[in-house]
Structures are given as structure tokens and as C-alpha cells.
């Protein structure tokens, strides 16, 4: 539930903080005072796109902060990881600059407007003139009926959808399998030849790179062999005693023939050099001995690589992916060779799936048909007290006739059952029922939505309802009934209402007044909660336009007394 809302520099609101204390809060005030900015701030923190021109003149940024109590709210799995609060409260904030850039925060951490938008579905339902399209949405109508019918109906709808998708998938698989069987001999021969060619070549992953490395090694062989041989000859040779090793030996013998302190040191250094050359000679000798190309010739390697590259070009894939494709084709060939048994099993699976789908759809249809009558009566009874006497709300459950349907006997079943649900309105005894979107005015749609929400109150998991202009076109006794129903809804939910009617406001637990004033030639709004005499004055103003009217004040007290007793 919404606990606090702070608004800064949005429209005519400079700085306002609202603490929502009761279950039923009304926002009142003269037209143009700024009540709409409260709803805009709420939309802002719930991720909606906001027009940057709403930022107050002279300000560079608008800010909206909100605190929500989320105790008992079940979020979707993805959101439950995002919403992490040990004290059952979360802070949602959003700012927007005049260039249209916005920043969003959830629990003090940066987030995105799309996350807030997803979160909104679990926190609040806003009913206004622009939200009435939900009431005319076929999916929303079906889900509303299922909620009214109970958890069993909702669960059945989910099961029907799962079974419908299973039947559709099985039929698609059977179609592909039968098509494959029709061309079985040709396909088997084609796959067999393709696998034979691959198996004859029998490539391994990255073989193309391996072959290229071997080719380069052979092409470099002569150069490597020549370099090692020349180095060995320079260091050690038996032919002319002119190798480095022989020359060092001669130098050592020459110095050995002279016995002096000077020649001893020189002789030792020459001996060290001789030992180093001997080690290098040994390594060069081993290198030449190890230089072995194996049995593969350059022609053989070029031929093998040409075949590999031809296969790569034919498939248009890397060799590693070709191997994966071939493995899949082995499975396909195996399935084709065993297709008769597979076909028989698939047909049995489809038969069983169709039987279960038919049973589930029949059970769901029975629940919906029974529930539609009860929902029609319940909403119609609510409308009688909302200035719609003579109107009849009709929930029509009709057999599906078109779409991607599964035929079982005489029943045509779609993704969510064998029937479509439509909300209709009959405006008189001899008037045919028509879809509510075509037969109800904007104000009537708001009242129908209110009546539905009262009837469905126990089934909706969202805790907060916001109504804007729910009282449009209503006055007198009907307005009192609107207030009563909103109060009834507030017993199970938090209800926030923007209203111009005193008959609605008098039922609220809390009244917030938005008033406008001019400061330095600029319009500003003041948002404050009213109690006692101030609330009586506001109710009186709503009744007569004059807050100081004695008769209006007397009537205001009567209304507040009525609201207190229900």
C-alpha cells in the first residue's frame, strides 16, 4: 500500500508531501488546483512516461518519491529478487530533467523505468478515463470472470492453455513426421550418402588448422635443416681443422706450452668456451637427429586439406559446427529408420492429450457458464445504486468460432478454453445487449469498473486502487452510493480517489485538499490534510462553492455523519 508521496517541482506543485494514513483517501480541490499533478507524480514513480513540459517553470528537475508497504504482496520471480526489504517497505524514487532524461531508484539503488513499470502491476491499479480500455479488453474480461469463479477456474484456465499448447506441438510434430515418412526412402538414401562421404573423410575438429601447420613445417624443413648443419660445421668439423672447436683446442695447447701466471688465467677462460661450444654442438646434433617429417608427404597433406576445405565450402560452416550437424543428421536417420514406431507412439500421445484437453475444457466451460450468471447479477445489483437503474450487466460466454482452434467432437478449443467471454450492457428491458465499449459513456464505464472492483474485491491481489473521475456524470443519491461502494472496497484494499463530489468525499478516512494560489505572479499549489472544521469547510465548498455558507456547512456535517456510519 502507498504510505507516502513527495512531489517537487511538478506542474504547479513546488514541494508537497502526502502521508496516506487511512484505507480510503480522497483528493479534493477546485478545478485546476493541481490534483492531476498528484496522479502524475504517482504515474512517474510507477515508470510511466512523463511529459518534460510538466516540470515547473524555472526548475531544471522534477522529483517524485514514494514509500510503499509491500507486506503480503507476491511479486513475480524476477521482481522478487529486485525487491528486497527486511522491514516490508520499499522506497521508489524518480527524477526527470527538462531535457527529458530521467533517473529511477528502487530501495535507494539505481534501476530503470521499465522495472518500475513491471513493479506497478503488483502495487496498484489506476482507474481513469484513459484506463477504461482495460474494461473493454477481451483478455481482461476473461481473466476477471475466472477470478470471480475462484482459484479452481483460474488454475483450470492455465492447465487448458498448457494442454492446448501440447496438442498443437504434437500435431506439428506428427505433420513433420508423416511428411518425412512419405519421402522416407529418398531421405534415407540422401542422409546415408551424406554420412558415408563424411565418414570416409572422417575429419576431426580444427583439422584444417592442423594440416596447415604441418604443411608450413615441411615447407620450412629445408631451411631449418640447412641452418642447423651450417651451425654444426662452423662449430665442429672433421674436414680441415678450421672449426671453432678445433681452433679453440689449438689455442689451449699453445698456451699450455708456456708456463706463466698470465697464461693460466687465459687458458682457463678458453677451456670454459670450449666446454660451452661442445654443449651447443651436442644440442645441434640432437636437433638434426630429431628433425623428422614422418611418413606424410607434402602432396598427401595438400590433398587432404583440399578435401577438408571443399567440405567447409559446401556446408558454409566451421569444421566443428559441421561435425555437430552431421551428428544431428545421424539422429534424424535413426528416427527415419524407426519412424513407424515413433509415429505410432506420437499418435497415441496425441490421442491422450486430446482426451485430457477435452475434459479440462468441458470442466472450465461449466464453471464459466455458472459463474457468468452470478457475476452478471452481482454487478447489475451494484449498478442499480450507481445511477444506472434499468441497466443490466451481462457476461456472455459464447462458443469460439474462429482462431487457431483444436476440434474435439463438436467443441472448438482455443488457448484458454472453448469459449470467449464478453462483457455487455443492456440499457433497457427491450434493448439488445451490446459490448460495453459501444454502449456505455465514459462516466458509465468508470462506474461499471467500480462495480466490478467491488464484486471482485476478494479476488484481486493488488492492494491499492486509484480512481480518477469515477463520479463523472453522477450526483445526488447516486453519488452517495458511489461513496458507499468505494468505502466498501476500502475494507479489503487501499482506495485513493480524486473527486469533486462531497457525497463521495464524506465517506473517506482521510481527506487531502489541493488548493491553488498566486505567488509573485506564478501559480502554486498547496497540498494539506484537513480535519474537523477545516474538513467541514471543504465539504461545504464542494457542495455550494462557498466554504463559509451556513446551510452548506450544516449539510456538510450531515454528510460527514453519514459517511462515519456508512
C-alpha positions, 0 to 999 in steps of 0.5 A: 500500500502507498504510505507516502508521496513527495512531489517537487517541482511538478506542474504547479506543485513546488514541494508537497508531501502526502502521508496516506494514513487511512484505507480510503483517501480522497483528493479534493480541490477546485478545478485546476488546483493541481490534483492531476499533478498528484496522479502524475507524480504517482504515474512517474514513480510507477515508470510511466512516461512523463511529459518534460513540459510538466516540470515547473517553470524555472526548475531544471528537475522534477522529483517524485518519491514514494514509500510503499508497504509491500507486506503480503504482496507476491511479486513475480520471480524476477521482481522478487529478487529486485525487491528486497526489504527486511522491514516490508517497505520499499522506497521508489524514487524518480527524477526527470530533467527538462531535457527529458532524461530521467533517473529511477531508484528502487530501495535507494539503488539505481534501476530503470523505468521499465522495472518500475513499470513491471513493479506497478502491476503488483502495487496498484491499479489506476482507474481513469478515463484513459484506463477504461480500455482495460474494461473493454479488453477481451483478455481482461474480461476473461481473466476477471470472470475466472477470478470471480469463479475462484482459484479452481477456474483460474488454475483450470484456465492455465492447465487448458492453455498448457494442454492446448499448447501440447496438442498443437506441438504434437500435431506439428510434430506428427505433420513433420513426421508423416511428411518425412515418412512419405519421402522416407526412402529418398531421405534415407538414401540422401542422409546415408550418402551424406554420412558415408562421404563424411565418414570416409573423410572422417575429419576431426575438429580444427583439422584444417588448422592442423594440416596447415601447420604441418604443411608450413613445417615441411615447407620450412624443413629445408631451411631449418635443416640447412641452418642447423648443419651450417651451425654444426660445421662452423662449430665442429668439423672433421674436414680441415681443422678450421672449426671453432672447436678445433681452433679453440683446442689449438689455442689451449695447447699453445698456451699450455706450452708456456708456463706463466701466471698470465697464461693460466688465467687465459687458458682457463677462460678458453677451456670454459668456451670450449666446454660451452661450444661442445654443449651447443654442438651436442644440442645441434646434433640432437636437433638434426637427429630429431628433425623428422617429417614422418611418413606424410608427404607434402602432396598427401597433406595438400590433398587432404586439406583440399578435401577438408576445405571443399567440405567447409565450402559446401556446408558454409560452416566451421569444421566443428559446427559441421561435425555437430550437424552431421551428428544431428543428421545421424539422429534424424536417420535413426528416427527415419529408420524407426519412424513407424514406431515413433509415429505410432507412439506420437499418435497415441500421445496425441490421442491422450492429450486430446482426451485430457484437453477435452475434459479440462475444457468441458470442466472450465466451460461449466464453471464459466457458464455458472459463474457468468450468471452470478457475476452478471447479477452481482454487478447489475445489483451494484449498478442499480445504486450507481445511477444506472437503474434499468441497466443490466450487466451481462457476461456472455460466454459464447462458443469460439468460432474462429482462431487457431482452434483444436476440434474435439467432437463438436467443441472448438478449443482455443488457448484458454478454453472453448469459449470467449467471454464478453462483457455487455450492457443492456440499457433497457428491458427491450434493448439488445445487449451490446459490448460495453465499449459501444454502449456505455459513456465514459462516466458509465464505464468508470462506474461499471469498473467500480462495480466490478472492483467491488464484486471482485474485491476478494479476488484481486491481489493488488492492494491499492486502487486509484480512481480518477473521475469515477463520479463523472456524470453522477450526483445526488443519491447516486453519488452517495452510493458511489461513496458507499461502494468505494468505502466498501472496497476500502475494507479489503484494499487501499482506495485513493480517489480524486473527486469533486463530489462531497457525497463521495468525499464524506465517506473517506478516512482521510481527506487531502485538499489541493488548493491553488494560489498566486505567488509573485505572479506564478501559480502554486499549489498547496497540498494539506490534510484537513480535519474537523472544521477545516474538513467541514469547510471543504465539504461545504465548498464542494457542495455550494462553492462557498466554504463559509455558507451556513446551510452548506456547512450544516449539510456538510456535517450531515454528510460527514455523519453519514459517511462515519456510519456508512 
